Amino acid sequence: MNYQSSLDFLFQALPMFQRVGGAAFKKDLSNTQKLCEHLGNPQDKFKSIHIAGTNGKGSTAHALASVLQAAGYATGLYTSPHLKSFRERIKINGVEIPKKEVVKFVEAHKSFLQELKPSFFEMTVSFDFFASQKIDFAVIETGMGGRFDSTNVIQPLLSVITNIGFDHEQFLGDTLDKIAFEKAGIIKENVPVVIGQTHEATAEVFKSIAEQRNSAITFADQVLKASFSTYEGRFKKKRMAKYTLSGASAIIDTIEVDLLGSYQAKNLPGIMVSLEKLRGLGLQLSPDHVKEGLSNIIRNTGLKGRWQILSTDPLTICDTGHNVDGIQEIIEQLLVLKGRQKLYMILGMVKDKAHYKVLEKLPKDAEYFFCQADQPRSMPAKELQNLATELGLQGEVIENVNQARMAAEKKATKEDLIFIGGSTFVVAEINDL
């Protein structure tokens, strides 16, 4: 087999939530457990940090991995979904898994996989590569939920739950406490857990489960506050978002982060408190390691699509935020950008999202280009336009995101602002991402 035929086997032979949605979702860890047993339980051969949450878990995972790398640890990072390449999901010190390792895995275990018939996600969280490379630590991001997520076979040093919001309600529940219960499934016996954001509808769920499992629980935003201060080198080659930190756990007064979305202020307490917990568990993480790691997240890990500036003439930004809370944060930041004359929004969504709730958040004075990603879960652009029109949002259909961007650039002046998002898959198809 070569790399392409190995990918074809992964993508086509087995269901993949990223493409087909609910048909690939299982409330069962048995396939993952059987695969891990077949591979010699690689998940037990390295130390890990496990991260769940509705929003912010990807940024948090990359931030923690970057700091661990800055401290000199061989650091694995497992995230999903990927944007451009499957290999983005599995990295060590920011380097994607080599193609030959993907081929090697599929060739060695193809017969077993065909017999077991695991989902795409079950198959790709085997952790076999991390174990073979003898890494020091792995930062593992859940795909969806937590309790039945295929990553939930690990026994981590620390569990982190960033926040709880409405997303994937058809699988996780239609109330915040139900969703919190699913996310809290990653809390393990005698393993400390950090909750990034306190919410009255979910706090008792986390406290109850942590108590049952003898897990020390810390609500990060109750011991540390992060306030967005300013941009350093705004919209130039080296851009930083500067934050002021305060509270009992603030070992650093200010921090610069190369992820530019000011919404990172909500992620930073969880990140900083998690790092402090890891220090307490014996990891050598100095303030200098923290500063270096957080100011080089993109360079160290290759993270893309988080308030990423694509162009400055006109200012063009993309972001993978796609649920109600994520879109709310994006809109708030778009509206505070000063000196911009008009906002153009290139928008695409998937079929299984709360379309009306998202569209209601969007500004009516923006001009829209409705698009759709080239994959089965995408909502047809014309349907999205029809829903948007009902809510007073005006624009035209240009299905291809790059063609829509060109159309927006033709209309926009240097002072205008272009935003691309609404779906991870739309962002993934941007040519120069």
N, C-alpha and C positions, 0 to 999 in steps of 0.2 A: 504494500500500500504506500501511496505518497501522501503528502499533507492534505491535498484537496480531497482525495477519496476518503481520508480519515474524517475530515470535516463533514463530508456528505453523509457519512455513516452517523455522526453525532447529530446532525441537524434533521436528517430525513427519516432515519430508521426508528427514531424514538420521539415521543411528544415533547414539545418545548413550550413552556408557558409564554415566553417572550413572543412567540409567533402565533400560537393557537389559543392562548388564554386558559379558561377554566378546564378544558379537557385534559390538561397536563397537571392539574393540581390534585394532590393526594393528601388526605389526612391520615398519614401512615408513614412511619420511619422504617418499616421492615425491609424494604428494598435497599435502602442506604446501609442499614446494619448488615445485611447479607453481603453486600458488595465490599464493605469495609472488612468483614471477616475473611472473605475470599482474598483480599489484598494483604492480610496480616495485620489488620487494624492500624493503619498508618496514622490515624487521627490521635493515637495515644503516644506517638513518638516525637512530638514537639509540644512546646508550651504555646498557649493561645489566649487571645482576647476576643470575646464574642460580642457583636454589636447588632442590635435590632432597633426598630423605631419606624415611624411613619415618614418623617422627613429628617434630613441631616445625617443619616447613618453612613452614607457614602463619604461625605465630607469628613465626618468624624473618623471613619476608618482610615482614610488617606492621611489625615493629620497625625493620628497616633503612629501609623507606620513610618511617616516621615521623621518623627522625633526619635523613634527607635533606631532608624537608620543613622540619624545624626549622632546617636550615642554609640555607634559602631556595632550594633547587633545585626546579624544576618536575619532579615525580616521578610517573611512571606506575607502576601496580601491577596486575599480572595474577595472579589466584589462581583456584583452583577446589577443590571445587565451590561454587556459590552456595547460600545458605540461603533467602532470601526472593525475590530478584529476580535474573534473569540479569545485570542491569547491575552487580551487585556484583563481577563478575569483572574488569571493566575500569574502573579509576579513575585520575584524575589529581589529585594533592593531596587525596585522600580523597573526591573528587566522582565519582559514578558516571557512566559514559558517558551522554550525553543520549539520550532515546528517538529523537529525530530523526536522530541519527547511526547508530543501529541500522537504522532504516528506510532511510536513505541508502545504507548499505552493501549491504543486501539488494537494494534496487531496482537499484543500479548493476551488481551482479555476479550476479544471480539466474540468468541464462542460463548463465554459465560454471560456476556451482556445480552446476546441474542436469546439465551435461555431465560435469564432473569427478567428481561424487558423493563428495565428501569426507565424513568423519565429522563429527559435531557439533564435536568438540574440534579437529579439523584446521581447520575453517572459522573457529572463533572465536579462534584464536591468530594471525590474520593480521598483527596489530600495525599495521594500517592507520591506526587512530585515533591511536595514539601518534605515528606519523610525521607525520600531518597537523597535530598540535598542537605540533610542534617542542619536545618535552619535553627536559629535560637528561639525565635518567636514567630507566630503567625497571627495576623489581625484578620478576623473572619467576619464578613458582613452577611447577615441573613438575606435571603431573597425576598420572602414574603412571610409576614407573621413571625413565628418563633417556635411555638410548641411543636408543630409538625413540619417545620422547615428542615430541609435535608442537611443543613449545617449543624443541626441540633444533636449531633452524635458526639460532639467534642466535650471535654471536661476542661473548661478554661480556667485561667488564673483570675480573670475578672470578667463580669458581664456588664454591658452598657446598654441602656435603653434610652435613646435620644429624646423622643417625645411620642405623643399619641395624637393622631388626627384621623379623619375619615379618608380611607383609601381601601380598595379591595373589600368593600363591605359584604359582597356576596359570598366571600370566603371566610372573612374574619369576624363578621358580626356587624349589626347595624347601630350599635351604641358604643360610646367611647370605652365604657367599662368592659364590654365584650371584647373589643379590639385589644385593650390593655391585657386582658387575661391571656390572649393568644401570644402577645409579645412577651409577657412574663414567663412564658414557657422556657425561655433560655436561662432563667434563674436556677442555679444548681445548688445542691446541698453543700453548705459550708463555703460557698464561693461568694465573695462580696459583689454587690451590684451597685452601679451608679445610674441614677435616673437623671437625665439632662434637664427636663422641664417639669415642674409641678403643676398638676391640674386637679381640681377638686373632684372631678368625675373619675379619676384613675388612681389617685394617690393611695386610697385604701386597698385597692386591688393589689398594688405592688407591695404595700406593707404586709398584708395578710400572707401573700405567697412567700415573701422573704422570711417572715417569721416561721412559717411552716417548714422552711428548708434551712433554717438556722443560717441565713445569709445576711450579713451586715449590709444595711441599705443606706445610701446617701443620696439625698436630693440635691444635686449640684447647684441649682439656682438659689437654694436657701443658704448656701455658704459662700457663694462667689457670684459677683455681678460683672458683666462685661458690657461696656458702652462703646459704640462706634464713635471714634473721634474725628478722623480725617483720612484722606488719601494722601500718601506720599508718592511723589512722581506721578500724579494723576494722568492717566491715559498716555503715559510715555512707555518706553521699552520695559523698564523695571517698575512695576506698579505694586504698591502695598496698601493694604487697609490697616489703619492703626486703631487699636482698641485700648481703653483704660480699664484696668481690672481692680476690683475692690472687694473686701470681705475677708473673713477669717482664713480662707485658703489662698489668698492672693500673695504668692511668694514673689511675683513679678508685678510691677505697677502698670507697665504698658507693654504691649506686644504688637508686632507687625506680622500680618498674615498675607500671603500672596494670593489667597482666594478673595476676590474683590466684592462679593455680595455682602452688603452690610448686615444681611440676615444671619451671617456667621456669628454675630453677637449672641444669638440664641444657642449656638452649638458650642461656643467657647467654654462656658462653665463646665459642661460635661467633659469636654476634652481635657481641660486643666485639672479638674478633680480626678479624672481617670489616671492621668499621669502621676498625680500625687499618690494615688492608691498603689500604682505600680512601683513607685519609689519605696513605699512602705512594705511591699512584697520582696524587696531586695534588688530591684533593677537600678542600675547606675544611670540616673537621668538628672543631669545638672541643669540649672537655669539656662546656661549657655546652649546645652543640647536642645532645650525646649525652644529657645529663641531661633536657633539655626533651623530646626525642623519645621517650625510653623511659618517661617519666612521663605521656605523652599519646598512647599508641599508639591507644587506642580513639577518642579525640576526633579525632585526625588522619586515621585510616584507616577508621574505622567497623567495625572488627573485632568480630564477635559470636561467642558460643558457646564461648569458652575460659574455663572455670571462672567462668561468668557468674552473678552473684547475681540471681535473679529476684524474690525476696521475703525479708524477714527475720522474718516472723511467720506460720508457722514459716520458718526458714531454708531456702530452696529454691534449688538450684544446678543448672545444666545444663553439660554439656561434650560436645564433639563427638568426643572420643577413642573409638575403636571397635575397635582391634586389641588383641592380647594385651598388648603393652608399654604402650599408651596406657591401657588399663583398669587395669593394675597400678599405674600412677602415680596414677590417680584414686582407687582404693581406698585406697592408702596415705594420701592426703591426707584422705579422708573419715574414716578411722579415727583420725586425730590431732585432729580437731575435738573439743574438750573440752566437757563440760557438756551434751551432747546425749543424750537418753534413749533414742531409738529411731531407726533409719534406715529410711526408706521409699525403695524404688528403683523408678522407672518406666523400664522397659527394653524396647527394641526393637532388632532386628538385621536385617541383610540376609542373603540366602540364601547368598552366596558367601564367608562368613567362617568362621574356625575356631571354631565355636560352643562346643564342649566346652572348648577351651583358655581361652576367655574366661570361660565360666560357672564353671569351676573356681576362678577368681580371686575370685569374689564371696562376700561374707559370708553365712553360713547363718542368722545371727540377724536379718537384715533381712527386711522384709515387701515382697513384690514385686507390681507391677502390670505385666503383660505386654501390650505394645501393638504396633502396626505402622503404619508410615507409609503414606500413600496413594500408592504407586508400585510398579511391577512387580517390583523387586528385593527388596522387603520379605519377610522371613520371616513366615509366618502366626503370629499371636500364640499360637494354641493349640499349634502345633508347638514354639514356643520354650518355652512353659510345660511341655510334656511332657519336653523335654530337661532343663530346669532341675529338674524334680521328680526325675528320675533322680539328680541330683547333690545332692539335699537342700535345694533352694531352694523355698520355699513362697510361693504368692501366687495372685492371680486374674487372669483375662483381661479387660481393658478396652481394646478395640482403638484407640480415639482417644486420643492423648496428652493432650489437654486435659481430656477427661472423666476419664482416669486421674489426672491431677493434682488435679482437684476431689475425687475419691474419697479420695486420700491426704491432702489438706488437711482433710477432714472427720474423719479418724481421728487426725491428728497433733495434738499439743499444741504450745504455743509453744516448748518446749524441744527438740522433735524436729527431725529433718533429713530433707529430701526431695531426692533426686537424680534427674535426668532425663537419659538418654543411651543409649549402646549403639550409636547410629547417627547419622550426620550428618543423615539424613533425618527422624529422630524429633525432633531438636532444631529443625530447620527448621520444623516444624509447630506449635511452641509459639506461642500467640497473641500474647503480649506480649514476645516476644524483641526 
